[in-house]
Amino acid sequence: MAATLWFVFRLAVHFIHPEAGWFAVFACLSLRGINYQAADARPYALGTCIAAGSLVLLIRWLDSGRFWDGLWFVAAASLLWRVHLVYWPFYGVYVAYTIARVVGAETKVGRRQAVLIFALLGTSLLPTAVTALALNRQASAHVIGPVPSFEDLANGVKLGLIAGSCMLAVLVARWFRWPQNPESVSGSALLLILCWWLIQPLCLFSFSWITANSVFVPRYLFIALPGAALMATAIAAPFLPPVQWKRVSVGLGVGILLFLGQWGRLWPVHEQSGWKAAAGRIQELGLGPGEPVICPSPFIEARPPVWRPDYPLPGFLYAHLSVYPVRGKIYPFPFEASLEAEKYAARLSRETLAGSRRFVIYGGDHSVWYWREWFAARAELSGWRRRQLGPFGDVDVVLYERN
């Protein structure tokens, strides 16, 4: 994410104003999605970084006209879809900006070279496209939310940041009676910023409505957040004289720190899922190697036929166990209850849990609560004591002990 901010800084300097870099950086830091990625072990920070870096390389190629620079752009852009399959809309940003530069004669790159470079990019993406099309046939198995509303779309594109930046710039400019800045962002630059800001949320919103398989998830939109920050910077630009950019940027940064900082906590919490703390609490129990630990998977893909009672560990459906291992014998459960899962649980309860001294249920809070009540209703476990050892954010641990 530090590299991403550096790329955003460079793009703001290149497109908007030589002194606009820090304003764009602090605008990024006003967005929780930007900050959250720095503490998230999933691939979104890497994807955001590659997206920003590939745009820097795209601009360098279009400015220089050198075929070698085009190959560097292809190398970076071909990685993006491999980081996460949901990033397919972002390739529209590359295409739209390149067409605008070529048609407007704003580049040294000729049409033949542009077609060749994008043909190489398309060829490099063919294996990933085959994988994406195969997974699309199972799209409903990966849906984790409802079809988005227009309110969700407004929140996803960060209209609050855009409107707030415009209002703040106007009020400050009028208060200090600053003259308006006659310089303006070029049409092609504005197109790139608009596409970066809007293509990902609009495409995922449309895909969700058309297919009824919602992929409009906030973390899937993180890649568009630097575009929103650049748009906020571009909107503020006409109201800020060149000599005031640094002062306003410092004021913005201080304001963000004061109003968005978690000043009520000595050590701010950056993650809702406390897997580390939960695993540590289980370790304190001193479980023996044969004592059962029931682990519902936190991933929606943990459904039959991908999941099965003898799912081999370590495996991607239980990735947290590889990072934060716990003692005991792991019994993997699916993401949500099903007839097959309940049959498996009933057999486990009769043949294993009833003969144990204690056992633990460990996973996402809703899954843990479901199975806590399910096992409490079993006749063979009647009279057992249970203790909740969490919660640890949206992770929980429940200990069952023989009375």
C-alpha positions as CSV (number, residue, x, y, z in Angstrom):
1,M,0.0,0.0,0.0
2,A,3.0,2.3,0.5
3,A,4.0,1.6,-3.1
4,T,0.4,2.3,-4.2
5,L,0.5,5.7,-2.5
6,W,3.7,6.5,-4.3
7,F,2.1,5.6,-7.6
8,V,-0.9,7.8,-6.8
9,F,1.4,10.6,-5.9
10,R,3.2,10.4,-9.2
11,L,-0.1,10.2,-11.1
12,A,-1.5,13.3,-9.3
13,V,1.7,15.2,-10.1
14,H,1.6,14.1,-13.7
15,F,-2.1,14.7,-14.4
16,I,-3.4,17.4,-12.0
17,H,-0.6,19.7,-10.7
18,P,3.0,19.4,-9.7
19,E,2.1,20.2,-6.1
20,A,-1.1,18.0,-6.0
21,G,0.7,14.7,-4.9
22,W,0.3,15.0,-1.2
23,F,-3.3,16.1,-1.5
24,A,-4.1,12.9,-3.4
25,V,-2.2,10.8,-0.9
26,F,-4.1,12.2,2.1
27,A,-7.3,11.8,0.2
28,C,-6.4,8.1,-0.1
29,L,-5.8,7.9,3.6
30,S,-9.3,9.3,4.3
31,L,-10.7,6.0,2.9
32,R,-11.1,3.1,5.3
33,G,-10.7,0.7,2.4
34,I,-7.2,2.0,1.6
35,N,-6.1,1.7,5.2
36,Y,-7.7,-1.7,5.7
37,Q,-5.8,-3.2,2.9
38,A,-2.5,-2.5,4.6
39,A,-3.5,-4.9,7.5
40,D,-5.3,-7.5,5.3
41,A,-3.5,-10.7,4.3
42,R,-5.8,-11.2,1.3
43,P,-4.8,-10.2,-2.2
44,Y,-6.5,-6.8,-2.5
45,A,-3.5,-4.7,-1.5
46,L,-1.4,-6.5,-4.1
47,G,-4.1,-6.0,-6.8
48,T,-4.4,-2.3,-6.0
49,C,-0.6,-1.8,-6.2
50,I,-0.4,-3.6,-9.5
51,A,-3.3,-1.6,-10.9
52,A,-1.7,1.7,-10.0
53,G,1.8,0.6,-11.1
54,S,0.5,-0.7,-14.4
55,L,-1.1,2.7,-15.1
56,V,2.2,4.4,-14.5
57,L,3.8,2.0,-17.0
58,L,1.0,2.5,-19.5
59,I,1.5,6.3,-19.3
60,R,5.2,5.9,-19.7
61,W,4.7,3.8,-22.8
62,L,2.2,6.2,-24.4
63,D,4.5,9.1,-23.6
64,S,7.7,7.6,-24.9
65,G,6.3,5.4,-27.8
66,R,9.0,2.8,-27.1
67,F,8.0,-0.8,-27.7
68,W,10.1,-1.9,-24.8
69,D,8.0,0.3,-22.4
70,G,4.9,-1.3,-23.9
71,L,6.2,-4.8,-23.0
72,W,6.8,-3.6,-19.4
73,F,3.1,-2.5,-19.3
74,V,2.0,-5.9,-20.7
75,A,4.0,-7.7,-18.0
76,A,2.4,-5.7,-15.2
77,A,-1.2,-5.7,-16.6
78,S,-1.1,-9.4,-17.2
79,L,-0.5,-10.0,-13.5
80,L,-3.6,-8.1,-12.4
81,W,-6.2,-10.7,-13.4
82,R,-4.1,-13.4,-11.9
83,V,-4.1,-11.7,-8.5
84,H,-7.9,-11.9,-8.3
85,L,-10.4,-13.0,-11.0
86,V,-12.9,-10.2,-10.0
87,Y,-10.5,-7.6,-11.4
88,W,-11.6,-8.2,-15.0
89,P,-13.4,-4.8,-15.4
90,F,-10.1,-2.9,-14.8
91,Y,-8.8,-3.8,-18.2
92,G,-11.4,-1.3,-19.6
93,V,-9.4,1.5,-18.0
94,Y,-6.3,0.5,-20.1
95,V,-8.3,0.3,-23.3
96,A,-10.3,3.5,-22.9
97,Y,-7.3,5.6,-22.0
98,T,-5.1,4.2,-24.8
99,I,-7.9,4.8,-27.4
100,A,-8.3,8.4,-26.2
101,R,-4.6,9.1,-26.5
102,V,-4.2,7.5,-29.9
103,V,-7.4,9.0,-31.4
104,G,-6.5,12.4,-30.0
105,A,-2.9,12.2,-31.3
106,E,-1.6,12.7,-27.8
107,T,0.9,9.9,-28.0
108,K,4.0,8.8,-30.0
109,V,2.5,5.3,-30.2
110,G,1.0,4.4,-33.5
111,R,-2.1,2.3,-34.0
112,R,-0.2,-0.7,-35.2
113,Q,2.0,-0.8,-32.1
114,A,-1.1,-0.2,-29.8
115,V,-2.9,-3.1,-31.4
116,L,0.2,-5.4,-31.1
117,I,0.7,-4.5,-27.5
118,F,-2.9,-5.2,-26.6
119,A,-2.9,-8.4,-28.6
120,L,0.1,-9.6,-26.5
121,L,-1.8,-8.6,-23.4
122,G,-4.8,-10.5,-24.5
123,T,-2.8,-13.6,-25.4
124,S,-1.1,-13.5,-22.0
125,L,-4.5,-13.5,-20.3
126,L,-6.0,-16.5,-22.2
127,P,-5.2,-19.1,-19.5
128,T,-6.7,-16.9,-16.8
129,A,-9.8,-16.3,-19.0
130,V,-10.3,-20.0,-19.3
131,T,-10.2,-20.4,-15.5
132,A,-12.6,-17.5,-15.0
133,L,-15.1,-18.8,-17.5
134,A,-15.0,-22.2,-15.8
135,L,-15.6,-20.7,-12.4
136,N,-18.4,-18.5,-13.7
137,R,-20.5,-21.6,-14.3
138,Q,-20.3,-22.1,-10.5
139,A,-20.9,-18.4,-9.7
140,S,-23.8,-18.9,-7.4
141,A,-21.6,-21.0,-5.1
142,H,-19.4,-18.0,-4.4
143,V,-22.1,-15.4,-3.7
144,I,-21.9,-14.0,-0.2
145,G,-24.4,-11.1,-0.3
146,P,-27.7,-9.9,-1.9
147,V,-28.0,-8.1,-5.2
148,P,-26.9,-4.5,-4.5
149,S,-29.1,-1.5,-4.3
150,F,-28.5,2.0,-5.7
151,E,-27.6,3.1,-2.2
152,D,-24.9,0.4,-2.1
153,L,-23.6,1.8,-5.5
154,A,-23.5,5.3,-4.1
155,N,-21.5,4.1,-1.1
156,G,-19.3,2.0,-3.3
157,V,-18.2,4.9,-5.5
158,K,-17.5,7.1,-2.4
159,L,-19.7,10.0,-3.4
160,G,-19.2,11.4,0.1
161,L,-15.5,11.9,-0.5
162,I,-16.0,13.5,-3.9
163,A,-18.8,15.9,-2.7
164,G,-16.9,16.7,0.5
165,S,-13.7,17.5,-1.3
166,C,-15.5,19.8,-3.7
167,M,-17.4,21.6,-0.8
168,L,-14.2,21.9,1.2
169,A,-12.3,23.4,-1.7
170,V,-15.0,25.9,-2.5
171,L,-15.4,27.0,1.1
172,V,-11.7,27.4,1.8
173,A,-11.2,29.3,-1.5
174,R,-14.0,31.7,-0.8
175,W,-12.9,32.2,2.8
176,F,-9.4,33.2,1.8
177,R,-10.6,34.8,-1.4
178,W,-8.2,32.8,-3.5
179,P,-8.4,33.3,-7.3
180,Q,-9.4,30.3,-9.3
181,N,-6.7,28.2,-10.9
182,P,-6.9,28.6,-14.7
183,E,-5.1,25.3,-15.4
184,S,-7.3,22.3,-16.0
185,V,-6.9,18.5,-16.3
186,S,-6.6,17.3,-19.8
187,G,-9.5,15.4,-21.3
188,S,-7.6,12.1,-21.6
189,A,-6.3,12.4,-18.0
190,L,-9.8,13.1,-16.7
191,L,-11.1,10.0,-18.7
192,L,-8.5,7.8,-17.0
193,I,-9.3,9.1,-13.6
194,L,-13.1,8.6,-14.2
195,C,-12.6,5.1,-15.5
196,W,-10.4,4.1,-12.6
197,W,-13.0,5.5,-10.2
198,L,-16.2,4.1,-11.8
199,I,-15.5,1.1,-14.1
200,Q,-15.0,-1.5,-11.3
201,P,-18.1,-0.6,-9.2
202,L,-20.4,0.0,-12.3
203,C,-19.4,-3.3,-14.0
204,L,-19.7,-5.4,-10.8
205,F,-23.1,-3.7,-10.0
206,S,-24.3,-4.4,-13.5
207,F,-23.0,-8.0,-13.5
208,S,-24.8,-8.6,-10.2
209,W,-28.1,-7.3,-11.5
210,I,-27.9,-9.1,-14.8
211,T,-26.9,-12.5,-13.4
212,A,-28.5,-12.2,-9.9
213,N,-25.1,-13.5,-8.6
214,S,-23.9,-10.6,-6.6
215,V,-20.2,-9.8,-6.7
216,F,-20.7,-6.3,-5.4
217,V,-18.6,-6.7,-2.3
218,P,-16.8,-3.7,-0.7
219,R,-13.4,-5.4,-0.8
220,Y,-13.8,-6.2,-4.5
221,L,-14.1,-2.4,-5.0
222,F,-10.9,-1.5,-3.2
223,I,-9.0,-1.4,-6.5
224,A,-11.1,1.7,-7.5
225,L,-10.4,3.7,-4.4
226,P,-7.3,5.5,-5.6
227,G,-9.3,6.6,-8.6
228,A,-11.8,8.2,-6.2
229,A,-9.0,10.0,-4.4
230,L,-7.6,11.3,-7.7
231,M,-11.1,12.4,-8.8
232,A,-11.4,14.3,-5.5
233,T,-8.1,16.0,-6.1
234,A,-9.0,16.9,-9.7
235,I,-12.3,18.5,-8.5
236,A,-10.4,20.5,-5.8
237,A,-7.8,21.7,-8.3
238,P,-9.6,24.6,-9.9
239,F,-10.2,26.2,-6.5
240,L,-6.6,26.0,-5.3
241,P,-3.9,28.4,-6.4
242,P,-0.5,26.7,-7.1
243,V,1.1,28.3,-4.0
244,Q,-1.6,26.9,-1.7
245,W,-1.4,23.2,-2.6
246,K,1.0,22.2,0.2
247,R,-0.8,24.2,2.9
248,V,-4.1,22.7,2.0
249,S,-2.6,19.2,1.8
250,V,-1.1,19.6,5.3
251,G,-4.5,20.8,6.6
252,L,-6.2,17.9,5.0
253,G,-3.8,15.4,6.5
254,V,-4.1,16.9,10.0
255,G,-7.9,16.9,9.7
256,I,-8.0,13.3,8.6
257,L,-5.7,12.3,11.5
258,L,-7.8,14.2,14.1
259,F,-11.2,13.2,12.9
260,L,-10.6,9.6,11.7
261,G,-8.0,8.5,14.2
262,Q,-9.1,6.0,16.9
263,W,-8.0,8.3,19.7
264,G,-10.0,6.4,22.3
265,R,-7.8,3.3,22.0
266,L,-4.2,2.9,22.9
267,W,-3.7,0.2,20.2
268,P,-6.3,0.6,17.5
269,V,-8.0,-2.5,16.1
270,H,-7.5,-3.0,12.4
271,E,-9.2,-6.3,11.9
272,Q,-12.6,-7.7,12.8
273,S,-11.5,-11.3,12.6
274,G,-9.3,-12.2,15.6
275,W,-8.0,-15.5,14.5
276,K,-4.7,-15.0,16.3
277,A,-6.3,-14.2,19.6
278,A,-8.8,-17.0,19.3
279,A,-6.1,-19.6,18.5
280,G,-4.0,-18.3,21.4
281,R,-7.0,-18.8,23.8
282,I,-7.4,-22.4,22.5
283,Q,-3.7,-23.1,23.1
284,E,-4.1,-22.0,26.7
285,L,-6.5,-24.9,27.3
286,G,-3.6,-27.4,26.8
287,L,-5.7,-29.7,24.6
288,G,-4.3,-33.2,24.0
289,P,-3.5,-34.5,20.5
290,G,-6.8,-36.5,20.4
291,E,-9.2,-34.0,21.9
292,P,-11.7,-32.8,19.2
293,V,-11.6,-29.3,17.8
294,I,-14.6,-28.7,15.4
295,C,-13.7,-26.1,12.8
296,P,-16.4,-24.7,10.5
297,S,-14.7,-23.1,7.5
298,P,-14.9,-19.3,7.2
299,F,-15.1,-19.6,3.4
300,I,-18.3,-19.8,1.4
301,E,-16.7,-22.3,-1.0
302,A,-16.7,-24.9,1.8
303,R,-19.7,-26.7,0.5
304,P,-20.1,-30.1,-1.0
305,P,-18.6,-31.4,-3.3
306,V,-15.5,-29.1,-2.7
307,W,-15.9,-29.8,1.0
308,R,-16.2,-33.3,2.3
309,P,-15.9,-34.8,5.8
310,D,-12.4,-36.2,5.0
311,Y,-11.3,-32.9,3.5
312,P,-7.4,-33.1,3.7
313,L,-5.5,-30.6,5.9
314,P,-3.8,-28.3,5.4
315,G,-6.1,-26.9,2.7
316,F,-7.3,-23.6,1.4
317,L,-10.7,-23.9,3.1
318,Y,-9.0,-23.8,6.5
319,A,-6.1,-21.4,5.7
320,H,-6.2,-19.8,9.2
321,L,-5.2,-23.1,10.7
322,S,-1.9,-23.0,8.8
323,V,-1.1,-19.5,10.0
324,Y,-2.4,-19.9,13.6
325,P,-2.3,-23.7,14.4
326,V,-4.1,-25.1,17.4
327,R,-3.6,-28.3,19.4
328,G,-6.1,-31.1,19.3
329,K,-7.6,-33.2,16.5
330,I,-9.2,-31.0,13.9
331,Y,-12.6,-32.0,12.5
332,P,-13.4,-29.8,9.5
333,F,-17.0,-28.6,9.1
334,P,-18.5,-26.8,6.1
335,F,-19.2,-23.0,5.9
336,E,-22.9,-23.5,6.6
337,A,-25.2,-26.3,7.8
338,S,-26.7,-28.8,5.4
339,L,-28.2,-32.3,5.6
340,E,-24.9,-33.9,4.8
341,A,-23.1,-31.8,7.4
342,E,-25.7,-32.6,10.1
343,K,-25.4,-36.4,9.3
344,Y,-21.6,-36.0,9.7
345,A,-22.0,-34.1,13.0
346,A,-24.5,-36.7,14.4
347,R,-22.1,-39.5,13.7
348,L,-19.2,-37.5,15.2
349,S,-21.3,-36.7,18.3
350,R,-22.2,-40.4,18.9
351,E,-18.8,-42.0,18.0
352,T,-16.3,-39.4,19.2
353,L,-17.6,-36.5,21.2
354,A,-19.7,-38.5,23.6
355,G,-16.5,-40.4,24.7
356,S,-14.4,-37.3,25.1
357,R,-13.7,-35.3,28.2
358,R,-14.1,-32.0,26.3
359,F,-14.2,-30.5,22.9
360,V,-14.0,-27.1,21.2
361,I,-15.9,-25.4,18.5
362,Y,-13.8,-22.8,16.7
363,G,-14.6,-20.6,13.7
364,G,-16.7,-17.7,12.5
365,D,-19.1,-16.5,15.1
366,H,-22.4,-17.4,13.4
367,S,-21.2,-20.9,12.5
368,V,-20.0,-21.4,16.0
369,W,-23.3,-20.3,17.5
370,Y,-25.3,-22.6,15.2
371,W,-23.3,-25.7,16.0
372,R,-23.2,-24.7,19.7
373,E,-27.0,-25.0,19.9
374,W,-27.0,-28.0,17.6
375,F,-24.7,-30.0,19.9
376,A,-26.5,-28.8,23.0
377,A,-29.6,-30.5,21.8
378,R,-27.9,-33.9,21.4
379,A,-29.0,-36.5,23.9
380,E,-25.5,-38.0,24.3
381,L,-24.2,-34.5,25.3
382,S,-27.0,-33.8,27.8
383,G,-25.7,-32.2,31.0
384,W,-22.4,-31.1,29.5
385,R,-21.2,-27.6,30.5
386,R,-20.3,-25.1,27.8
387,R,-18.3,-21.9,28.0
388,Q,-17.9,-19.2,25.5
389,L,-14.2,-18.2,25.4
390,G,-14.7,-15.2,23.0
391,P,-15.8,-13.4,21.0
392,F,-12.7,-12.3,19.1
393,G,-14.3,-9.9,16.7
394,D,-16.4,-12.0,14.3
395,V,-14.5,-15.2,15.4
396,D,-15.7,-17.2,18.4
397,V,-14.6,-20.2,20.5
398,V,-16.9,-22.4,22.6
399,L,-15.6,-25.1,25.0
400,Y,-17.8,-28.1,25.9
401,E,-16.8,-30.1,29.1
402,R,-18.3,-33.2,30.6
403,N,-20.1,-32.3,33.8
